Amino acid sequence: MIQSAVIVDAVRSPMGRTKAGGAFVDLHPADLLSQVLRQLVERNDLDPGTVDDVIIGCVSQVGEQASTPGRVAWLAAGFPQHVPSTTVERKCGSSQQAVHFAAQAIMAGVNEIVIAGGVESMSRVPMGSSRIGRDPYGARFHARYAQGLVGQGVSADLVAQKWALTREQLDAYAAESHRRADAARAAGQFAREIVPIEVPGEMQGEMRGESGTRRVDTDETIRAGTTVERLAGLAPSFEDAALAERFPGLRFNVTAGNASQISDGAAALLVMSEQRAAQLRLKPRARIVSFDVCGDDPLMMLTAPIPATERLLKKVGLSIGDISHFEVNEAFASVPLAWQKALGADASRLNPAGGAIALGHPLGASGARLMTTMLNALERSGGRYGLQTMCEAGGMANATLIERL
């Protein structure tokens, strides 16, 4: 008998900038994640010894993130040594895949309680650290794609070209992401999902934490007052003469302003079988209804959320209009805009509290962060279904459907 997998709780850290002075630049990623795990366990009065597994998404598994970060963070939190952990790497969808693996284990009856989440310290372990000076592809891959792939930013420009998205549309979407995130923050909509993080350094007043630390409890990536006019002044980030020759007519419209922000963060979800949650008298907040993962053209790279969504909806017999809330990761503005154009989704239901353009994209943590935000938004709106999808390097995408309970 297939068991039902439910989300009992979901939390995240604030999103931190990676530049000097950023919230978490002086905090080890294991110490960031350990605080998120501890607060998730404590606020649900859960015996940590009953957790069957801890599945953590992390993309750059080198340096300070090289030693099974979930295991290190679990032990750093002071939790029992017998609880294991593993690390998932499916690029930007790593922690969304961690949730899928948690649900699969519970549905199969293998586990009853799993914590799924992710962490990425992009300030301390920069993106691409694991491949410096190395070719990750090999001769056979290069033979198949002899013309060569392109970076994600150029793929974002190719996506914009295919769906006829202008620079003005990309910038308008980006400005709206900041506006929505700022409005959500001002209204206190992130209060339930964010757990405060203690970081090295003193601060006076309400933000004072433990001895020698200060408490961070607010996203620092949101730029209130962002306008289309200001964004229009930014130069294209990936313009290149050789690429212009290779792709005639391609306009380079992706900028630092209409792409996701590099950031630091962590997030985690408490996933259980419905039966075990009832035994512990914990009230599930959502049911994981179904999920999918698929690949698409690695040159376009960012288009797989479209077929992943279509496949998922077909599995469950729902239409796009049946979904109350969509989280489509804003790796670049062209990604959710192309997804919306292809599927005809209601724009007001798409990333209503902003997305990675405003909140940041700490790679391995983003899937869990999006799901945490989506769960809280469904509870505020009273909506029934939430659908989340992420584009991933190599032309892949995860899609997840949850039902508010």
Residue pairs with C-beta under 8 A, 6 or more apart in sequence:
1 109
2 107
2 108
3 106
3 107
3 108
3 109
3 273
3 274
3 275
4 107
4 273
4 274
4 287
5 102
5 103
5 106
5 107
5 271
5 272
5 273
5 274
5 287
5 288
6 271
6 272
6 273
6 274
6 277
6 284
6 285
6 286
6 287
6 288
6 405
7 269
7 270
7 271
7 284
7 285
7 286
7 287
7 288
7 371
7 375
7 402
8 44
8 270
8 271
8 272
8 277
8 282
8 283
8 284
8 285
9 40
9 43
9 44
9 269
9 270
9 285
10 193
10 267
10 268
10 269
10 270
10 285
10 368
10 371
10 372
10 375
10 376
11 36
11 39
11 40
11 43
11 193
11 194
11 195
11 267
11 268
11 372
12 36
12 193
12 194
12 195
12 265
12 266
12 267
12 268
12 365
12 368
12 369
12 372
12 373
13 24
13 32
13 35
13 36
13 194
13 195
13 197
13 216
13 265
13 266
13 267
13 365
14 23
14 194
14 196
14 197
14 216
14 217
14 218
14 219
14 220
14 265
15 219
15 220
15 221
15 261
15 263
15 264
15 265
15 359
15 360
15 362
15 369
16 22
16 23
16 24
16 25
16 123
16 216
16 220
16 221
16 263
16 264
16 265
16 360
17 23
17 220
17 221
17 261
17 263
17 264
17 360
18 25
18 122
18 123
18 262
18 263
18 264
19 25
19 123
22 123
22 220
22 264
23 197
23 199
23 216
23 220
23 264
24 32
24 121
24 123
24 197
24 199
24 216
24 264
24 265
25 123
25 124
25 264
26 199
26 200
26 201
27 121
27 197
27 199
27 200
27 264
28 64
28 121
28 124
29 64
29 65
29 69
29 119
29 120
29 121
29 124
29 125
29 264
29 266
30 64
30 69
30 72
30 73
30 76
30 119
31 73
31 76
32 73
32 119
32 121
32 197
32 264
32 265
32 266
33 56
33 69
33 70
33 73
33 117
33 119
33 266
33 268
34 72
34 73
34 74
34 76
34 77
35 77
35 195
35 197
35 198
36 117
36 119
36 195
36 197
36 266
36 267
36 268
37 54
37 73
37 74
37 77
37 79
37 115
37 117
37 268
38 77
38 78
38 79
39 195
40 115
40 195
40 268
40 269
40 270
41 48
41 51
41 77
41 79
41 115
41 270
43 195
44 270
44 282
46 113
46 270
46 280
46 282
48 77
48 79
48 80
48 83
49 79
49 80
49 82
49 83
50 112
50 113
51 79
51 83
51 113
51 114
51 115
52 83
52 105
52 110
52 111
52 112
52 113
52 114
53 83
53 84
53 85
53 86
53 102
53 105
53 111
53 114
53 115
54 70
54 71
54 74
54 83
54 84
54 85
54 86
54 114
54 115
54 116
55 70
55 85
55 86
55 88
55 98
55 101
55 102
55 114
55 115
55 116
55 117
56 69
56 70
56 73
56 85
56 86
56 87
56 88
56 95
56 98
56 116
56 117
56 118
56 119
56 364
57 87
57 88
57 89
57 90
57 93
57 94
57 95
57 96
57 97
57 98
57 117
57 118
57 119
57 364
57 365
57 367
57 368
58 65
58 69
58 70
58 87
58 88
58 89
58 94
58 118
58 119
58 120
58 363
58 364
59 89
59 91
59 92
59 94
59 120
59 127
59 363
59 364
60 120
60 122
60 125
60 126
60 127
60 128
60 129
60 130
60 363
60 364
61 69
61 87
61 89
61 130
62 125
62 129
62 130
63 124
63 125
63 129
64 121
64 124
64 125
65 119
65 120
65 121
65 125
68 85
68 86
68 87
69 87
69 119
70 85
70 86
70 87
70 117
70 119
71 84
71 85
73 119
74 83
74 85
75 81
88 94
88 95
88 97
88 98
88 101
88 118
89 364
90 96
90 97
90 293
90 392
90 396
90 398
91 363
91 392
91 393
91 394
91 396
92 329
92 331
92 361
92 363
92 366
92 367
92 390
92 391
92 392
92 393
93 293
93 367
93 390
93 392
93 396
93 397
93 398
94 118
94 363
94 364
94 367
95 116
95 117
95 118
95 267
95 364
95 365
95 366
95 367
95 368
95 369
96 366
96 367
96 368
96 370
96 371
96 388
96 390
96 398
96 400
97 293
97 367
97 398
98 116
98 117
98 118
98 367
98 368
99 116
99 269
99 271
99 288
99 291
99 367
99 368
99 371
99 400
100 291
100 293
100 398
100 400
101 116
102 111
102 114
102 115
102 116
102 269
102 271
103 271
103 288
103 291
105 111
105 114
106 112
106 114
106 271
106 272
106 273
109 273
111 273
112 272
112 273
112 275
112 276
113 270
113 271
113 272
113 273
113 276
114 271
114 272
115 268
115 269
115 270
115 271
116 268
116 269
116 271
116 368
117 266
117 267
117 268
117 269
117 365
117 368
118 266
118 267
118 268
118 362
118 364
118 365
118 366
118 367
118 368
118 369
119 265
119 266
119 362
119 364
119 365
120 264
120 265
120 266
120 362
120 363
120 364
120 365
120 366
121 264
121 362
122 262
122 263
122 264
122 362
122 363
123 264
124 264
127 262
127 363
142 148
145 298
145 299
147 246
149 298
149 299
149 301
150 158
150 243
150 299
150 301
151 238
152 301
152 302
152 331
152 332
152 393
153 237
153 238
153 254
153 259
153 332
154 238
154 240
154 243
154 254
155 299
155 300
155 301
155 302
156 254
156 259
156 302
156 331
156 332
156 333
156 334
156 335
157 238
157 250
157 251
157 252
157 253
157 254
157 334
158 247
158 250
158 299
158 300
159 165
159 300
159 302
159 303
159 332
159 334
159 335
159 338
160 166
160 170
160 251
160 253
160 254
160 334
160 337
160 338
161 247
161 249
161 250
161 251
162 300
162 338
163 334
163 337
163 338
163 341
163 342
165 253
165 333
165 334
165 337
165 338
165 341
166 253
167 232
167 251
167 253
168 228
168 232
169 333
169 337
170 253
170 254
170 258
170 332
170 333
170 334
170 337
171 228
171 231
171 232
171 255
171 257
171 258
171 333
172 228
173 258
173 333
173 336
173 337
173 357
174 226
174 231
174 257
174 258
174 333
174 357
175 226
175 227
175 228
175 231
177 330
177 333
177 351
177 354
177 355
177 357
177 358
178 222
178 223
178 224
178 226
178 354
178 357
178 358
179 226
179 354
180 351
180 352
180 353
180 354
180 358
181 219
181 222
181 353
181 354
181 355
181 358
181 359
182 222
182 224
182 354
182 358
184 190
184 352
184 353
184 354
185 218
185 219
185 222
189 353
189 376
189 377
189 380
190 219
190 353
190 373
190 376
192 376
193 372
193 373
193 375
193 376
194 217
194 218
194 219
195 217
196 209
196 215
196 216
196 217
197 215
197 216
197 217
198 209
198 210
198 213
198 214
198 215
198 216
199 209
199 213
199 214
199 215
199 216
200 212
200 213
200 214
201 212
201 213
201 214
202 208
202 212
202 213
202 214
203 209
203 214
203 215
207 214
207 215
207 216
207 217
208 214
208 215
209 215
219 359
219 360
221 261
221 263
221 358
221 359
221 360
222 354
222 358
222 359
223 358
226 257
226 358
230 257
231 255
231 257
231 258
234 255
234 256
234 257
235 255
236 252
236 253
236 254
236 255
237 252
237 254
237 255
237 256
237 259
238 252
238 254
239 252
240 252
243 250
243 252
244 250
244 252
254 332
254 334
258 332
258 333
258 334
258 357
259 331
259 332
259 333
259 357
260 329
260 330
260 331
260 332
260 355
260 356
260 357
260 360
260 361
261 356
261 357
261 358
261 359
261 360
261 361
262 360
262 361
263 359
263 360
263 361
263 362
264 360
264 362
265 360
265 362
265 365
265 366
265 369
266 362
266 365
267 365
267 368
267 369
267 371
267 372
268 368
269 368
269 371
269 372
271 288
272 280
272 282
272 284
274 284
274 287
277 283
277 284
283 405
284 405
285 375
285 379
285 404
285 405
286 375
286 378
286 386
286 402
286 403
286 404
286 405
287 402
287 403
287 405
288 400
288 401
288 402
289 316
289 385
289 401
289 402
289 403
290 312
290 315
290 316
290 400
290 401
291 312
291 398
291 399
291 400
291 401
292 308
292 311
292 312
292 315
292 398
292 399
293 308
293 396
293 397
293 398
293 399
294 304
294 307
294 308
294 311
294 396
294 397
295 304
295 394
295 395
295 396
295 397
296 303
296 304
296 306
296 307
296 395
296 396
296 397
297 303
297 395
298 394
298 395
299 395
300 395
301 391
301 393
301 394
301 395
302 331
302 332
302 334
302 335
302 338
302 391
302 395
303 338
303 391
303 395
304 391
304 392
304 395
304 396
304 397
305 328
305 329
305 335
305 339
305 389
305 390
305 391
305 397
305 399
306 338
306 339
306 342
306 343
307 397
308 389
308 397
308 398
308 399
309 320
309 339
309 343
309 387
309 389
309 399
310 343
311 399
312 387
312 399
312 400
312 401
313 319
313 320
313 387
316 401
318 385
318 401
320 343
320 344
320 345
321 346
322 385
323 345
323 349
323 385
323 386
323 387
323 401
324 349
324 378
324 381
324 383
324 384
324 385
324 386
325 349
325 352
325 374
325 377
325 378
325 381
325 383
325 385
325 386
325 387
326 345
326 349
326 350
326 351
326 386
326 387
326 388
326 389
327 351
327 355
327 370
327 371
327 373
327 374
327 386
327 387
327 388
327 389
328 335
328 336
328 339
328 340
328 350
328 351
328 355
328 388
328 389
328 390
329 335
329 336
329 355
329 356
329 361
329 366
329 367
329 370
329 389
329 390
329 391
330 336
330 351
330 355
330 356
330 357
330 358
330 361
331 356
331 361
331 390
331 391
333 357
335 391
336 350
336 351
336 355
339 345
339 389
340 347
340 350
352 377
353 373
353 377
355 370
356 366
359 369
359 373
362 369
366 390
367 388
367 390
367 398
370 388
370 390
371 388
371 400
371 402
374 386
374 388
374 402
375 386
375 402
375 404
377 383
377 386
378 384
378 386
378 402
378 404
379 404
382 404
383 404
384 403
384 404
385 401
385 402
385 403
385 404
386 401
386 402
386 403
386 404
387 399
387 400
387 401
388 398
388 399
388 400
388 402
389 397
389 398
389 399
389 400
390 397
390 398
391 397
392 398
